[in-house]
Amino acid sequence: MTDNKSAVAVNRYDENVRKVIPFYDEIYEQIFSVIQAHCGSKPLAVLDTGCGTGTLGQMALERLNLSELVLCDPSEKMLADAREKLNDQPCEFHCVGSEKLDFENRFDVVTAIQSHHYFDKATRETAVKNCFKALKSGGIFICFENTAPFTECGVNNMLKRLEDFEIKAGRTPEEVKSHSARYNREFFPITITEHLDLLRQTGFSVAELFWHSYMQSGFYAVKKV
């Protein structure tokens, strides 16, 4: 079943998401590359919003010098999977989406991976503001989102490429068609330019694109010291 916004069933999420998002595992490698470049080896307080089944949290425990790890997700079932995956490791869990976060000046790193594109414009702005508020000065916000090409031709070509990827990954034609039909109906991509503008308007002193593939784009933004 699904009790979050993803079309992928919770009990098969880790397996099936790789059939929908190209280079899914590389996305996480890129995230930790950015964290290492910006933060070095110092102790880090990390907040992962929309944590899903805890993939990023598990990797953070293995790779980072953590002073604190907090995982949030609006889905109780996702959090249950995350708790099982992390196997009683020292971290906090909160059943809340980033649009309802209430942390202030607490974290060195805040992440939002494939979660904000389900929001309308106003809710997305609130979610990004909450992530900004949760950061300490000098902290870094990292997000990956489905993004929109700039033209109708670009959208059509991107969806065709993604459909071809999904078929090769083992999805059925019906599953592929259903996923493409969700574009701008169940998730609402904005362009790379709009993402960067939103980060700057929120108050980040640095806003950069660091990854793009098919529909997914990775951004980081730094809260001014």
C-alpha positions in Angstrom: 0.0 0.0 0.0 1.0 3.7 -0.2 0.2 6.1 2.6 2.6 8.8 1.4 2.6 10.8 -1.9 4.9 8.4 -3.7 3.4 6.0 -6.2 5.7 3.2 -4.9 4.3 0.9 -2.2 6.1 1.3 1.1 6.9 -2.4 1.5 8.6 -2.4 -1.9 10.0 1.1 -2.0 13.7 0.5 -1.9 13.4 -2.1 -4.7 11.0 -0.3 -7.0 12.2 3.3 -6.7 15.3 2.3 -8.7 13.0 1.4 -11.6 11.6 5.0 -11.6 14.5 7.2 -10.8 17.6 6.8 -13.0 20.9 6.8 -11.1 19.1 6.6 -7.7 22.1 5.3 -5.8 24.4 7.8 -7.4 22.1 10.6 -6.1 23.1 9.6 -2.5 26.8 9.5 -3.4 26.5 13.0 -4.8 24.8 14.2 -1.6 27.6 12.9 0.6 30.2 14.4 -1.7 28.6 17.8 -1.2 28.4 17.4 2.5 32.0 16.4 2.7 33.1 19.3 0.5 31.2 21.9 2.6 31.5 20.5 6.1 34.7 18.4 6.1 35.1 16.0 9.1 33.6 18.1 11.9 30.8 16.8 14.0 27.5 17.4 12.3 23.8 17.7 13.4 21.8 16.3 10.5 18.1 16.6 9.7 16.7 14.4 6.9 13.1 15.5 6.0 11.0 13.2 3.9 13.4 10.4 5.1 11.4 7.6 3.5 12.8 4.2 4.6 15.9 5.7 6.1 18.4 5.3 3.3 20.2 8.6 3.8 20.1 8.2 7.6 21.7 4.8 7.4 24.5 6.2 5.1 24.9 9.2 7.4 25.5 6.9 10.4 28.2 5.0 8.4 29.9 8.0 6.8 29.6 11.1 8.9 30.9 12.3 12.2 27.4 12.8 13.7 26.6 14.8 16.8 22.8 14.4 16.1 20.6 12.7 13.5 16.9 13.5 13.2 14.7 11.7 10.6 11.3 13.1 9.6 8.6 11.8 7.3 4.8 12.3 7.1 4.3 8.6 6.7 4.1 6.4 9.8 4.8 3.3 7.6 7.9 4.8 6.1 9.1 5.7 9.5 8.5 2.1 10.7 10.7 0.9 7.8 13.3 3.5 8.7 13.4 2.4 12.4 13.8 -1.2 11.3 16.6 -0.3 8.8 18.5 1.8 11.4 18.1 -1.0 14.0 18.1 1.1 17.2 20.9 3.4 16.1 21.1 6.7 18.0 18.6 9.0 16.2 15.3 10.8 16.6 12.2 10.1 14.5 9.3 12.5 13.9 6.2 11.9 11.9 6.0 15.3 10.2 6.5 16.8 6.8 8.8 19.6 6.0 5.9 22.0 5.6 5.2 21.5 9.3 8.7 21.5 10.8 9.4 23.6 13.9 13.1 23.5 14.4 15.3 26.6 14.7 19.1 27.1 14.4 19.7 23.4 15.3 21.3 21.6 12.3 24.5 21.8 10.2 22.9 19.9 7.4 19.2 19.7 6.3 18.2 17.4 3.4 14.9 17.1 1.4 15.2 14.3 -1.1 12.4 13.8 -3.6 9.7 15.3 -1.4 8.9 18.9 -2.2 7.6 18.4 -5.7 4.3 17.1 -4.3 3.6 20.6 -2.9 1.7 23.5 -4.4 3.6 26.8 -4.7 2.7 28.2 -1.2 3.3 24.9 0.6 6.7 24.5 -1.1 7.7 28.0 0.0 6.7 27.1 3.5 8.7 23.9 3.5 11.8 25.6 2.2 11.5 28.3 4.8 11.2 25.7 7.5 14.4 24.0 6.3 16.1 27.4 6.3 15.0 28.1 9.8 16.2 24.7 11.0 19.8 25.4 9.9 22.5 27.0 11.9 24.4 29.9 10.4 26.7 28.5 7.7 24.7 25.3 7.5 23.8 23.7 4.2 20.5 22.6 2.7 20.5 19.9 0.1 17.5 18.9 -1.9 16.8 16.7 -4.9 13.5 17.2 -6.8 11.7 16.4 -9.9 12.2 19.4 -12.1 10.4 20.7 -15.2 12.1 21.4 -18.6 11.7 24.9 -19.9 9.6 24.0 -23.0 6.8 21.7 -24.0 9.2 19.9 -26.4 11.6 19.5 -23.4 8.8 17.9 -21.3 7.8 15.5 -24.0 11.4 14.4 -24.7 12.2 14.0 -21.0 9.1 11.9 -20.4 9.8 9.7 -23.4 13.4 9.2 -22.2 12.1 8.3 -18.7 9.6 5.9 -20.1 12.3 4.1 -22.0 14.4 3.9 -18.9 11.5 2.4 -16.9 10.7 -0.2 -19.5 14.4 -1.3 -19.6 14.3 -1.4 -15.8 11.5 -4.0 -15.9 8.3 -2.0 -15.4 5.2 -2.9 -17.4 3.9 -0.5 -20.1 0.8 0.1 -17.9 3.0 1.1 -14.9 5.0 3.4 -17.2 2.0 5.1 -18.6 0.5 5.5 -15.1 3.7 7.1 -13.8 3.9 9.6 -16.7 0.3 10.6 -16.2 1.1 11.8 -12.7 3.2 14.7 -14.1 1.6 18.0 -13.2 -1.3 16.1 -11.7 0.1 14.4 -8.6 3.5 16.0 -8.5 4.3 19.5 -9.7 7.8 20.1 -11.0 9.2 23.6 -11.3 12.2 24.6 -13.4 15.7 24.7 -12.3 15.6 28.5 -12.5 12.5 28.7 -10.3 14.2 26.4 -7.7 17.3 28.6 -7.5 15.1 31.8 -7.3 13.1 30.2 -4.4 16.3 29.4 -2.5 17.6 32.9 -2.9 14.3 34.5 -2.0 14.1 32.4 1.1 17.3 34.0 2.4 20.1 31.6 1.4 23.3 33.4 0.5 24.5 30.7 -1.8 22.2 28.6 -4.1 23.7 26.1 -6.6 22.7 23.4 -9.0 25.1 20.4 -8.6 23.4 17.5 -10.4 20.8 16.9 -13.1 19.7 13.7 -14.8 16.4 13.0 -16.6 13.8 14.6 -14.3 15.9 14.8 -11.1 18.0 17.8 -10.1 20.1 18.4 -7.1 20.6 21.7 -5.4 22.4 23.0 -2.4 22.0 26.3 -0.5 24.0 27.8 2.3 22.7 29.9 5.2 24.8 33.0 5.6 27.2 33.0 8.6 
